[in-house]
């Protein structure tokens, strides 16, 4: 078995793979970044021609032709929208799987961190600290507690449930919106002791047609559905107009789930208090809208890279250096447990 990796592995990860699949040959092929998206690398190495498995981020276009013996593509992301829009699954022998659930605990922590940063005016305090100023009263005036606030979660999958569990610990009420609100359980993989696999946390459930009502009730809105035809522009002008003027939006899904122009208009017209976008449309290229009381919107990861013009390679090195060691272990375990048996046919997830 020959496995090509488009993600970096340290010695610890390599040892796990060798123990699980001692016969596996490891290949780290040459890739090319087309455009500015490091999560869609094109494999340009002729050695992938006889690969059985590819693990990591990948550009699916032309992959089946470049690797005719390919049986399995395992993505180190939860999102598979770019694969579903390609021709890769037209080749019936290739199975595509994703890593849904493996990143949920730390993305949930990221969501809580963003809410704490906003609720405790940490950015204002940090700016004052950098200037050597004492802004105690100004910071206190804008602070509020998360306890008693309402968190509306659009897309109650593994990330939404991880966020809900932590929000509950802060005393927040949780509202959940999902495609089928009558089905509360999560059939997907969940790290033991994490998330909300039984769906017991939300105080109320909403369907997609009820998203205006969820927006009306929420102080914080976390956006976490997969990108599909049904979720593209799921939140737009109508939804933002219904939100509280103090509401704060956090998008950890895909940029296209939100009508970005409508969001910027809502921020500029103060129909929303603020937004933190982990993703944008297109990713890493956007004009910074106005946020009430501040001079920038909190576009944290992708846009900070774009504003500072950091090369994608630097971002990749930084991301790998900060990666929790448990995630590669989970991915490797998935690789070891799932390979084998009959892989004929394609799998759309």
N, C-alpha and C positions, 0 to 999 in steps of 0.2 A: 504494500500500500504506500502510495506517495501522496504526501500532504503538503500543499503550498500555503504559506502564511503571509498575509499582508499586514500583520501586526507584529510588533516586537515581542520577543520572549526572552526573559532572563534565564539564568541557569536553573533556578528553582522551577520555572514552568517547563523547561525542557526535560528536567528529570521526571516530572509528573507524567508527561507524554510518553517518555521512554518506558516507564513502568507500566503504563496502561496499554501501550501499543509498541512492544519491543521491536516488532518487525517494520515499523513505519519509517519511511525515509522522509526527512524534513527538507523542505525547499523554501528559501526566502527569495522569491523572484523579483526581478527589476520591475518597477512600476513607473507610471507617468501620471502626473496630476494635470488633468485638463481643466482649464479655468481656475477657479479659486476654491474648489471644494475638495479638501483632503480626504473626505469620506467616500469618494468615488474614484479610487485609483484604477487606472487602466493597466492591466498586466501586459507588458511588452517583452517578456522573457520567453524565448522558444522552448525552454525546459518545461513549461507547464503543459506541453502537448500530451504527455502521458500521465498527468496528475489524476488521481482518483477523487481527491477532496481539496477544496479551497476553503480556508477559514480566515475571516477578517472582514474588512471593508473592500468592496469591489465594484467596479463599473461592469454591469452585466452585458452591455452591448458588445456583441461579437465574441463573447466568452466561450460559447459552445463551439464555435468554429476554431478558436485558438486552442481549446483543450477538448478534443473529440472523445477522450476516454473519461471525461468528468462524470462522476456519479452523484456528487453531493457538494452543495455550497452552504456553509454555515456562516451566517452573518453575526458579527459581534455587536449588532444593534438590534433594537426591537422593531424598528420600522423596516418594512419591505416594499414600500410603495414604488421605489425606483426599479425594483426587480419585476413587480407585477406589470409595470408599464413597458418593459423590455420584451425581447423575443426569447429570453433564456428558457422560459417555461414551455415554449413551443416544442422543445426537444424533450420528449417524454421520458428519457432515461434519467433526467437530473432531478434530484430532490433538493428543495430549498428549505432550510430551517432558520430560525432566528434566535435571539437571546432574550426574548421577552421575560421579564421578571428579575433577571440578574442584576440590572442596574437600579431597580426600583428603590432599595433602601437608601442609597446615597442621593438619588434624585429627590426622594422625599425629604431628606435632610437639607438639601439645597433649597427646596421650597420653604421649609421652616426658617432657614437662615435668611431668605429674602424677606419673609414677613417680619422677622425680628428686626432686620435692618431698617425696614420702613416704619414699623410701629414704635421703635425706640429712637428714631431720628439719628441713627448711627452715622450716616453720611454727613449730616450737618455737624455732628460732634467731631468727626474725624477731620473735616475741613478746618474747623476752628482750632483743633489741636495742631494741625500743620502750620497754621498762622500764628500759633502761640496766643490764642484769644480764649477768654472764658465766656462761654455762651450757655451757662447753666440754665438760666431762666428761659431763654429762647428754645433750647432743646426740650426742656420739660413741657413747655406750652404745646408742642406738637406731638408729644408722646401719648400713646395709649396702650392698654393691655390687650393681648390676644384673647384673654379669658372673656367669654361672653360674646365674642365676635362669631360671625357665621362664615364658614368656608364653603363656597360652592365649587364642586369638582365636576368639570365637563370631561367625561371619559373616565369611567370608574374601573379601569384596568389595574394592572400591578402597580404602576406609578401613582395613580390616583388613590389606591388603597393604602400604599405606604405613607403617602402624605396625610391621609385621613387618620391613620393610627397615631401619628405624631401630633397632629392637630388636636385630637381628642385629649392627649396628655396635657395640652396647654389649656384645656377647658373650652375649646371652641365647639360650636355646633357644626355638624357636617351635613351638607346636602349633596346628593349624588345624581348625576345625569348619565344615562347610558342608553345604548340602542334599544335594549329590552329591559325596562325597569322592573318587570315582574320577576326577572331572574336575578337573584341577589348573590348567589354563590359565584366564585371565580374558579373556573375549571383549569386555569393555567397554573404554571409552576410558581411557587412562592417559597422564599427562604423561611425556614422554620422559625416560628415566633414573630414573624413580621407580617405587615399588611393586614388585610381584612378578608381572608378567604371565604368566610361565611356571610359576609355582607351585613354584619350586625351593627356597624357604627353609624351609618347615615340616619338622621332623624326623619328624612323624607327622600323619596326617589322621584326622579323626573325622566320623562322621555324626551327625545330630540325636539318634538313640537312644543315642549314646555320650557324651552331655554330662556325665554323672556321672563317667565316667572322666577326661575332660578336666579337670574341676574338681578331682579328687583330685591330679592331677599339677602343677597350675599354682600359681605364686606370685603372679602378676598375671593377672587375667582381664579382657580387653577385650571389651565387648559391642557389636557393630556390624552386626547383620543388619537388613534392612528389616522394617517392621512388616506382617505378614500374619496371616491366621487361624492359620497353622502356627507363627508365632513369638510370638504373644501369650502372655505368661507362660511363655516358654521356660525361664527360670531361676526356680525357686521353692524351697520349703522342702527338697525332696529334694536338689536340687543344692547348695544352700548348706550342708546338713548334711554333704555329702561333701567339701567344701573343707577345705584346711588352715586351722587357726586363725590362721595368719599371712598368709592370702591377702587380696588387695586387689582390689576390683572397680571397673572404670571403664566406665560406660555412656555411649557416644556415639551410640546408636541412637535409639530412642523409649522413653519411660518405660514403656509397656505391655509391652515385651519382658520386663521383670522384674516378678515378683510383689512389689510394693513392700512390702506388709505382711510378707511372708516375709523380705525383705532387712532391714527394720528389726528384726525379731525376732532375726535372725542377728547383727546388730551389737550389740544390747542384751545378748544372751546370750554374746557374745564367741566365737561360732563363726566369725566373720570379723574380720579386723584393722581393716578400714575400707573406705570406698567413696567414689568421686568420681562424682557424677551430673551430667552435662551436661544431662540431661533428667529429668523427673519425671512422675508421674501424680496429679492433673492438673498440667500444666506451671506452675511458679512458685508452687504452693501446697502446702506439706507441713510437717508437724511435724518438727523436727530430731531425729533419733535420737542415741543415745549412741555414741561411737566410743572404743574402748579407749585410755586415756591422754590423751584430748582431750575437750573439752566440746562439740564440734560435728562433724558429718560434713562432708566437703568437697564440698558441693553448690555448685559454683563459679558458673557463669554464671546459670542461671535463678533459683536460690534467693537468691543474693546480691541480685538485683534485687528479689525479693519481700520479703526481710528489710528492705532499706533503703527499700522502697516507692518506688523510682524509677519515674517515669512511663515508659510504653512509648516515648513520643516521644523521651525522653532517651536510652534504650537504642538506638533506631534511629539517632540522630545519632552516638552514640559508635561503633556498629558500622560505619557507613558511613565515618567518619573513619579507622578503623583498617584498613579493607579493603585487601587487597593488590591492586595495580593489575592484576596479571596475570589475576585471576579474571574481571572484566568483559570483558577482552580475549577470554578463552576463550569466554564466553557470547555475545559479539557475533559472534565467528568462527562459532560454532555457528549463530547466527541467519542470518548471511549465506550460509553453506554449505548450510543445509537448506531455506531457503525457496525455493519454486518447484516446478514439476512438479505431479503429481497429489496433492492432499491429501485426496481423498475417503476417507471411512471413518475410524473411530476406531482409536487405537493404545493398547493397555494395556501399560505397561512396569513 
